[in-house]
Amino acid sequence: MTNINNQTKTPSQLGYYMPAEWEKHDAIWLSWPHDPITFPDRVQKVEKVFLNIIKTIHKSERVNLFVRNEDIEANAFKLLTFKDVDLSRISFFVYNYADVWFRDYGPIFLLNKNEKKIAMSHWIFNAWGGKYKDLIKDTEIPSFINKHLNLPCFKPGIILEGGSIDVNGNGTLLTTEVCLLNKNRNAHLGKNEIEKYLKEFLGVTNIIWLKDGIVGDDTDGHIDDIARFVNLSTVLCCYEENKEDANYKILKENYEILCESKDQDGNRLEVVKLPMPGFIGDKERRLPASYANFYIGNSAVLAPVFGKQNDKKALEIIQRQFPERSVVGINCSDLVYGLGTLHCISQQQPAL
């Protein structure tokens, strides 16, 4: 294992851990959409999705927004102004990034509550197993960010995307075998070795491995389309009721694993079924649409909806888990054409 700043100890040994998403944030990080390849004939429509996200979330946490160049910055500034966004709560970062999937290439922030410190971990991003060569350059973004933040920064030296893990902030981590054990990530590492990295660099002690991911997911099965912690002991788990649907067996198996799983203290989890929106896509492909891809903000939970019958039911289930927050449905029918939605495009920066 390697880490920087000439430190010989890992984050876990220094008292750092990855906090749960519902813990207080200082900011949300986003990258403004620009790529017509990612969003064919939809860039302007996806801009409107980002405007809705920023309009909703900036009231309770700052928005750190990447823009590719000054022209895009000026356009975003104009659109946000028209949307009556308080621009004093938006910080622009001009950088030649490739795409919007900040969750996967951005830093994973860490907390040390005893010493009242924040740090970051900079994992390698290889564009989901080398699928998109033009996107691999986004692996440098955490280094660019830390030129501004100047935080302790740990480099594990292995490949990991933020969307492939979810934590309860108390020692337990969820992930999938199909992603983290995929030979297109860290072929030289076995399961036990990967677990050691997760424990040392994210401060967890207990790892729950689910199996496969949903159909259409080009990330090889990210957990944030399948199952999410909503408190220390409760997981919302996607479940497909239609036995003829391609996701039925996949999600049933994951649900059954979770029902038999235990937290870091040996207690069983409360597992709540979250419906799926059903088939979304076209004749060419199925898109990875999932209600689990929500973002938990300080005062609002942003949840993807798709104009489907289960939208209302999914929002009600999520709302019951967050009685102190407002659950806001964001139409992601256009955003999901890029093969991700709200959680995939965002990364939270915790507050002390």
N, C-alpha and C positions, 0 to 999 in steps of 0.2 A: 504494500500500500504506500501511496505517496501523498504528501500534502505540502503546502507551501508555507511561506513566512518563516522558513527554517525551524518549524515546530516539529518535535518528535512525537507529539501526542495527537491522537485523533480527536475529532469534535466530541465524541461521546466521553472520552477520557477527560476532556476539559470542561464537561458539564453542559455541552450544547445538545439541543434536540430540535427536530422539526415539529413546530407547533401545529395543532389542528387548525383547519381553515376557519372555524368559527371563533377562534381567539382574535383579539383586537388587531386590526390592521392600521398601518400608517398610510399605505397606498396600494393601488392596483396598477400593474404594469400591462400595457397593451402595445401592439404594433398596428398602425393604420393600414387598411387593405389597399393594395395597389395592383396586384398581379392578375391580368386577364386569363392567364393559364389556370390559375387556381380557381378563379371565379368567372368562367366563360360567360360573357354578356351579362355579368352580374356585379361588377365592381361598384357601381353607383348604388345598387340595391343593398349591397353589403355595407357600404358606407353608412346607409341609413340605420342599419342594425347597430353599428358602432356608436352612432349618435344617440340611439336609445339607451344603450348600455351606459355610456358616459353621463348622459343626462340624469339617469337614475342613480348611479353609484357615486358620483362626485360630491354629493351632498354630505356624505359621511366618511369618505376617505379620498385622499388625493389621487389624481390620475397621472401617472407617468407614461407619456405617450411617445413611442417611437414614430418618426416620420422619415421617409427615405431621403428627401431633399427639401430645399427651401420652397419649391413650388408646391409640393404636397403639403408642407407645413402651412403655407398660406391658404390652400384650399380647405384643409381641416379647420384652421382658425376661423375662416369665413363661415363654414357650415355650423361649427359649434356656437358662433355668435348668433346666427339665425335661430339656433335651438335654445337660446337664452341660457347657455351654460356659463357658470361663473368661471371665467378664464383664469382668475387668480388661483384657482385650485387645480389647474392643468400645467404640467411641466412637459415641454417638448424636448425630445432628444433626436437630433439629426444624425442618421447613421444608415449606411447602405445595406440594410438587412434584406433577406430574400423573401420571407413570407411572414404570415401573421401568427404562427403557432407558438406563441411565447411560452406556454406551459412546458413545452418539451425542450426548448433550447435555452430558456432563461435560467437564471440561478435559482436554486432552492435555498430559501432563507432559513436560518437557524437561530434559536434563542438560547441564552443562558440567563435564567431568571435570577439566580443567586448573585451573579456579578453584574446584572443589568446590562447585558451586552447582546448585540446582534452580529451574526456572521453570515457568510454565504458559502454554499458548496457549488463548485463548478464542475459538472460532469461532462463527459464527451457526448456530443450530439452527432450522429452519423446519418441523419435523415431516415430513421426507421429502417435500419439495416441496409443502408446504401441505395434505397429505392429512387431517390431524387438527388442526383449529384449536384445540381445547382443550388440546393438548399443547405448543403453541408457547411457552408461558410458561416451559417448562423451560430455555430458552436463557439465563435469568438465573442458573442454578445455579452456574456457575463463579465469578461475581462473589461470590455468597454464600460459597462455599468459601474464596475468597481473603481474606475478612474474618477468617478463622480462621488461614489459613496465611501470609498476608502475603508472598507470593512475587513476584518480577518477573513481570509478566503482559503478554503480547503479544496484541493484537487484530488479526488480519489483515483483518477487515471483510468476509469472504465466508463463504458457507455451506459447511460441511463436517461430516460425521458421523464419529466415531471408527471405526465399523464399516466404513467405506468404504475404509480404508487398512490396510496391514500393512507392517512394515519389518523389515529384518535388523539394524538398528542400526549398519550399516557403510556406509550410503550408498544402499541400494536400497529402493525402495518399490513395492508391488503395489497396483493399483486396477483399476477397470473403467470403460470408456467409457460404458456405459449409465447409470451413476450420476453420475460427476463431470462428464460432458458433457451431462447432462440439462438441458433448458431450464427445468425447474422448480426448479433450484438457482441457478446463476449465469449467466443467459442473456446477460449482457453480456460474458462472458469466453470467449475461445477456448481451445483445448487448450494452446497455448504459454503463454498467460497463467496458466492454472491450474497448469501445471507450475512456473512461476516462483514462485507462492505456496507450493507444496509444498516447493520447494527452499529458499526463504528462511525459511520458518516452521517447517519440520520438520528442516532440516539434511540433506536427502538430495541426491544428485547424479545418481541414475539411477532412472528411472521405467519400470515395466513395465505396459503397459495390456492387460488382458484385455477380453473383449467383453461378454457378457451374464451375467445372474445366474440363479439357479435359479427354477423355477416356484413361485409362491405368495409370493415375497418382496416385501413392500410397500415395501421400502426402495429399490427400483429397482436391485437387483443389488449388494448389499454383498459385499466381498471375503471377509469372515470366514465366509461360507457356502460359499466356493468354493476358496480356496487360502491356505495359511498358511506363513510361514517357521517352521522349527523349529531351524535354526542358520544360520550365515552364508551357506551355499551350498545348503541343501536346502529344498525346498518340498513340503509335502503338498498334493496337488491332487485334488479330488473328481472321481470318474470313475464314470459309470453304464454298467454292462456290458449292461444290457437295451436293445436297440436300439428296442424299442417304447415305452420310457419317454420322457416329454416332456422330460426333462433330458438325454437321450443326446447329441443334436447340440450342445447348448449347452456341455456339459462337455467333450466331445471337442475342440471348437474351442479352448477355453481351455487344455486340456492340451497341444495341439499348439503353441500360441503359447508357452507356458512352456518347452517342450522346445527351442525355437529362441531363447529369450531368454538374455541374459547379465547378469552382476552388474556392480557398479560398476567392477570391474577388467577387464572384458571376458572373464571366464570363464563358461562355460556352467554353468547350475544343475543340481543333481541333483533330478529331479522324481519323486516317489513317489506312485503312485496310492492314493487313499483311497476306499473304497467309499461308496456312498450307502445309506441305509436302505430305499429304495423308497418307494412311495406311503404317506403318512400324512395323514389328513384325514377328510373325510366327503363326503356327496353334494353339499354346498354349495361346498366349496373344498378345494384341496390346501394343506397347511401346509408352510412352508419348513424341513423337517427336514434337518439336515446334521451329520455327525460333525466337520466342520471348525470348528464353533463352540465349540472348547475354550478353556479359560483356563489359561495357564501360570503356576503359582504357584512360590514359592521351593522348596518340597519336594514339591509335588504338582501334577499336571496334572489338572484337572477336565474330563472329556469327556462330552458328552451321549450317552445311549443311549435307545432307544425301544422295547425289547422286541421287536426284530426280529432276523432271522437274522444280519445283518451286524454286530451289536453287538460280538460277540467278536472278529471279524476286525479291525474298526476299532480297538478298544482295543489289540490286539496290535501293529498297525502304529504307532500313536502311542507305545506303550511302547518300541518299538525305537529311537525317536528321542530318548527321554529316559531313558537307563539309570540316571541318578543320581536320578531323581524317580519317585515312585509315581503311576501313572496310575489315577485313580479314576473309574469310570463313575457318572454321576448320571442317574437316570431323569428325562427331560424330556418325557415324554408329555403331561403337563398344561401345563408351561411353554410348549411350542411352540404352544399354542393362542393365545398372545399374539403369535405370529409372530416369535419369537426364542427363543434359549436362553442358554447360560452366558456366552459372550463378549459377547453383546448387553447383558446386565444388569450387566456389571462394568467397572471401569477400574482399572488398576494405578497406584500411585504409587511411582516408583522411589526407591531408596536411593542415597546417595552412595558 
